[in-house]
């Protein structure tokens, strides 16, 4: 192969960056039905193959036949044939494809679905309607547990984790950078050859055969881009662009087949690997781990050899970040409402090395600078705070926060290390491993590079309160969902109501986790993930898929939402009905049933009742008691599908909007159908009245941050609060106060409510306005109106 001539590819072209980002914001999102057509062509022909080989061959067929493009970005690769395209995955659920009128929305806005698309949908539904994961999870659950989970799903007691592909984790991208696909493929061949041909090894042999196929597929993907780059170069009249295309081809010839040698090669190797993971399954959760830190050796080598400057490294990083922002998905309207189409590509900065030293590298600073310039929503940054972080790095991170993009989120590294040691002590976790704790998806933590995440689902604890308050019946539909725990009007004490609540929570968690296990079982048997397994430590060694307990560590994703709403509701009932006796239970229920219309005086009493977020000792203790109850329910429901200990999660994504839309009025004063409280230790919007320090104190005391694998704390400040250096120092002091008290997670919106309201009225003027929703940022005007309104209502704080 001829070597590309030496050219000037080191020019920093900021106009290119602006052009690419601007195009991405304006590009129409499309459903790419090409995958569906390829799936229909090949899948029936693969009937009879072991499931994991079938899935590997499907990926191979897609990569060999999908339409590729090369745009103006130096780095090549995309999930679909469109810049802002999305792939449907009917293997998980195709109910949404039956909807002829519904509007589809992904992370960059509304998705265009054509009549041709719908014709393809009709054919796909014929094959997958009964074969997909979701209906089979429903069926398996009913067979095992003896009752249907559908009433609980339909009324918003839980949202399933089986109708959409998810559960990625922090992939071991560094392995690909330092080893290359050829080396991994050779290891798989050697491991397969060493196995005796017997029943005990049958599944392992199939696993290693699938690994060989997907590593070949990754190499072939790069080869196809190299071929396309050379073809375009032959027709390109601009000399500099022609030489750049030849350089792209040369890089793709080398990586990811082989170890990367330069930063450009490392960036391209990472990107192609990441994109192939997203093509295998696009779902929320392929997080990047300490991306800058595993790029650091390549950056430092290039700097030492005079191959690159810091300015050029920043430029290349921005080009990669734009590529990451292209990635989107759509798995139906319910999913879009619950998750706001966040893809979970969280990138960690800061943190500790395995020997306990500050891990921050120059590329971490570059990641911050890239977001200051781009103001992107992807990839979201997560800063792992510890006392040894340099002040200039903390202020660099706050500069990112100040732009209003909502990241980085701040994570408590020492606490997270303790949590991982507790969770994986049975599996032999070492302190050195736990120190490299990272984010997967939104705010949950794991051992970077070697943890698998089967998803169980998301349970609404506020709905469990609503059922306890209505003797197991959903008040909006009249459906009997929970057990008969008695009419609260007949309870002699608040303790009886709390025990009814406990009973409802126990069954809710048991039902949701059982449904999750049913789907995990189906996915392990029918929808294994060979590429994800390669990229998850432990699977190559065990010869087992990540869904099938192959990873070194396994965490189940069981998220509890709106526990603060439940606690605030219970506190209001306790205060108004049992202690002060201002209302009877019957009077309160009457007001709730009327959605407070004609009962405005009752709503005011409810709003004035004690609320989380004001550093009230009694309320703080009660919120923690409610979270302890959820934690107990989790362990009563048993171990996860892989037989591991696990830990429950506590965060909201935009599930508080989904669940709130199917809930009646609450004793908190919240009206029916409105979004519930965001996060897990945030305050109900507008009810934290004692300032930011009181709110931080309440959040730090709300739950046991070792028992729960995550928590989620949102704060909103007016931009004027952090405009001055003094304001920035106050914000940093607030973060430190929270961390010193054992807080786990904190993040900020720096935006005024007036700006958000103006964006609702004139979205065309605010298309690049970014806000923090949950463990992710999003373009405000592309969010569901329920989420928009909830963010507007969050208390706007200032420093006195």
Helices and strands as residue ranges (DSSP letters): H 14-26, E 29-31, H 34-42, G 44-46, H 51-65, E 85-86, G 95-98, E 104-106, E 109-112, H 115-128, H 133-145, H 150-154, E 158-160, E 166-170, H 173-179, H 181-193, G 199-201, H 202-235, H 239-254, H 263-280, E 284-287, H 291-304, H 310-326, H 333-339, E 347-350, H 362-374, E 381-385, H 391-402, E 409-412, H 413-423, G 425-427, H 431-434, E 437-440, E 444-447, E 451-452, E 455-460, H 461-468, G 488-490, H 494-526, H 530-534, H 539-542, G 546-548, E 553-554, E 557-561, H 563-573, I 574-579, H 585-593, H 600-608, H 617-636, E 649-650, H 655-660, H 692-701, E 714-717, G 719-722, H 725-740, E 745-750, H 753-761, G 763-765, E 770-772, E 777-779, G 780-782, H 785-793, E 796-797
